[in-house]
């Protein structure tokens, strides 16, 4: 039986995914897509020392962080970034909340860098669709691994395309295919 | 390292006499084959010193020194030598091939980054397919340097694009591995389909592979071919090499050009927008609910889902009848080999399009970083990528043209410029920078460019179509039917007229005088130097009631005095000029070849012959007064042009014969390009081969005067 890239054959008790589209929490791990967290890391993780305060913020997507809709334009992203940067910059934050504000500022900056670059935004959007969320601490090596993610998604797709083509090519020269080449091939086979 | 049965580690860099194939016992006997591992180093210390080595994110080549050792590449003379290499060997081979290309082009100049981008593809193709029985057709062909190296021409790569050397594009005469000659774009699918159909009719069963780029996909002929391929349903593999450049050159003056046209955005938008994501979620849930039993329904849903969520580009190809596979990482040899093997082994796949994504100039950091990706280069230094451009006191004709067009457009705001993906080559990048909304790049689509210009002219704008002389051949019917027949004032600026040097006959503009001057309403001009070029741009801008064209060659100006502020003044239409007054002999030149005529006059003076040299300026309408006068006052009249028969010389002869002047004592000779294609080479060599140098004019005159011995003795 051919495997289609989308069909999931394991029994699932989860509800339909439609309702969960707007939420970006990691509640959907389709088995055919590798979860970012589950994959063994070969490069040591760069952990921030204040990762515990970051973790609650890391549950937000970049869009939520900047306060813009997912279909936000570059201009909106820029405006949101400028606003937030001005607000959370360490130099202008109140002294008792410097740490927290600095963390937020760094997060906002990372969000802006990812979303303002069209290619990285694309990859980020796709990861969100897969239910994967790039944590802040993974930023340093994320470009390379994003590419790897993209490449493996491509590989899955063309593998399924190849198996489909194989199926089709078995029946290509059946009697009802009236194309020029199919007729010629049938004639050759018979002779 | 991996062991396949017994293997020998060879530390010497090259073993040309020991081909791996000879050691394999019946190639294809399972996996237990003998293979020679011709790798250059075995110990850790040697690995560290190796110039080509594998790192985490790819192979790294050290370009800072001399050419690195290429032990594996040295064992490959023909594609058959690659058959037994393992995947890791093929990757090493690709890295070595890259280094070879960079160092080779660094010495000779030529096209660099296109070949670098398809190194993995070339290696994979030759490993899987059996050239020359399997046909591999490269579109345009400037990316085929790797192909030439792997098919027995490595030792001659230092002669590429030089006189009597390798051609810069695939050429059937040169090698049996070059299945089809290329130079102009978008012909590979058509040619491939022809070869596939011939194979079917003759009952053979080889494979046919056409490699086409995303830029060449913007031309209509590619779609005509795909449409036909889909209809005929013959087995054909089309590889779409997508490096996201889609415009030639790959840059404006400031940086990479954003892709031209809607097609490119279709190709790049693979799975990005939130809407696609939602559709995909929906599709997933639907197929999940159907469950494993209903195969057919699931297959249909899958097809629809694939159609919904795969690139809009892929459904375009599917509609044309090609099976779309992709996108594929074009730099992963593993992936490519897997796909090629699978498609090759299928009984009847029909036409298949494999969409691979590559990076132009990959593996050579200066090319990756350059704004034009080092597409076409002169000699350069491999360590830095810095090109050794020769300094010249004058600019190229292209730059003078761009400059004068800008000046015209500054005073007249209805002047617009159109080109077909050749912003750098035609100089219109400068125009684009100055007047961004008045410059139109239509992609590789000359036919459309001409009719588009016609449409602009209908509404009163002044369009300047800057298209190379040989590329305008593609849009010729549009010139005749849409422009000339309706007498629309479109101006054609035909660059690269005449012989073009290293690019060879595919880019040679030999025929434009003939095909333009035979049109009833066209004004045909040619400047003899850069100042004349500026005046002709102004003249063309002033001609508002009929189409006009002017042709100028490749190369630099001669240093003529430019008009003030680089703004030309319109010439009187149909009037030439006399440059040197003489007595017995008249040489009437058309175009930049007049400079050679002046050289000939000097040579004749040393033989005590005084010659008149005239610059015709116009082929249509001819300066009839000038021609009559020259015919009356001289014994010998020689017309000269750097074009084929049927051009300026023919028009002059026709005029003279109709007016009875040929019935008299006049001796008329027309010097034109010979009736054969002139091979690529240095410009001066080509002129000599064509017989259009000062020496040849002088010799012709001396022969006519009965002084043959002196003619033969000329240097």
Boltz contact constraints between the chains, C-beta under 6 A:
constraints:
  - contact:
      token1: [A, 4]
      token2: [B, 302]
      max_distance: 6.0
  - contact:
      token1: [A, 6]
      token2: [B, 283]
      max_distance: 6.0
  - contact:
      token1: [A, 6]
      token2: [B, 284]
      max_distance: 6.0
  - contact:
      token1: [A, 6]
      token2: [B, 287]
      max_distance: 6.0
  - contact:
      token1: [A, 7]
      token2: [B, 287]
      max_distance: 6.0
  - contact:
      token1: [A, 8]
      token2: [B, 288]
      max_distance: 6.0
  - contact:
      token1: [A, 9]
      token2: [B, 292]
      max_distance: 6.0
  - contact:
      token1: [A, 16]
      token2: [B, 285]
      max_distance: 6.0
  - contact:
      token1: [A, 17]
      token2: [B, 281]
      max_distance: 6.0
  - contact:
      token1: [A, 17]
      token2: [B, 285]
      max_distance: 6.0
  - contact:
      token1: [A, 21]
      token2: [B, 278]
      max_distance: 6.0
  - contact:
      token1: [A, 70]
      token2: [B, 274]
      max_distance: 6.0
  - contact:
      token1: [A, 122]
      token2: [B, 272]
      max_distance: 6.0
  - contact:
      token1: [A, 125]
      token2: [B, 272]
      max_distance: 6.0
  - contact:
      token1: [A, 126]
      token2: [B, 271]
      max_distance: 6.0
  - contact:
      token1: [A, 129]
      token2: [B, 277]
      max_distance: 6.0
  - contact:
      token1: [A, 151]
      token2: [B, 329]
      max_distance: 6.0
  - contact:
      token1: [A, 154]
      token2: [B, 327]
      max_distance: 6.0
  - contact:
      token1: [A, 158]
      token2: [B, 325]
      max_distance: 6.0
  - contact:
      token1: [A, 158]
      token2: [B, 328]
      max_distance: 6.0
  - contact:
      token1: [A, 161]
      token2: [B, 325]
      max_distance: 6.0
  - contact:
      token1: [A, 162]
      token2: [B, 342]
      max_distance: 6.0
  - contact:
      token1: [A, 165]
      token2: [B, 323]
      max_distance: 6.0
  - contact:
      token1: [A, 165]
      token2: [B, 349]
      max_distance: 6.0
  - contact:
      token1: [A, 166]
      token2: [B, 346]
      max_distance: 6.0
  - contact:
      token1: [A, 169]
      token2: [B, 346]
      max_distance: 6.0
  - contact:
      token1: [A, 169]
      token2: [B, 347]
      max_distance: 6.0
  - contact:
      token1: [A, 169]
      token2: [B, 348]
      max_distance: 6.0
  - contact:
      token1: [A, 169]
      token2: [B, 349]
      max_distance: 6.0
  - contact:
      token1: [A, 172]
      token2: [B, 348]
      max_distance: 6.0
  - contact:
      token1: [A, 173]
      token2: [B, 348]
      max_distance: 6.0
  - contact:
      token1: [A, 179]
      token2: [B, 233]
      max_distance: 6.0
  - contact:
      token1: [A, 180]
      token2: [B, 232]
      max_distance: 6.0
  - contact:
      token1: [A, 181]
      token2: [B, 200]
      max_distance: 6.0
  - contact:
      token1: [A, 181]
      token2: [B, 232]
      max_distance: 6.0
  - contact:
      token1: [A, 181]
      token2: [B, 233]
      max_distance: 6.0
  - contact:
      token1: [A, 181]
      token2: [B, 234]
      max_distance: 6.0
  - contact:
      token1: [A, 182]
      token2: [B, 233]
      max_distance: 6.0
  - contact:
      token1: [A, 184]
      token2: [B, 200]
      max_distance: 6.0
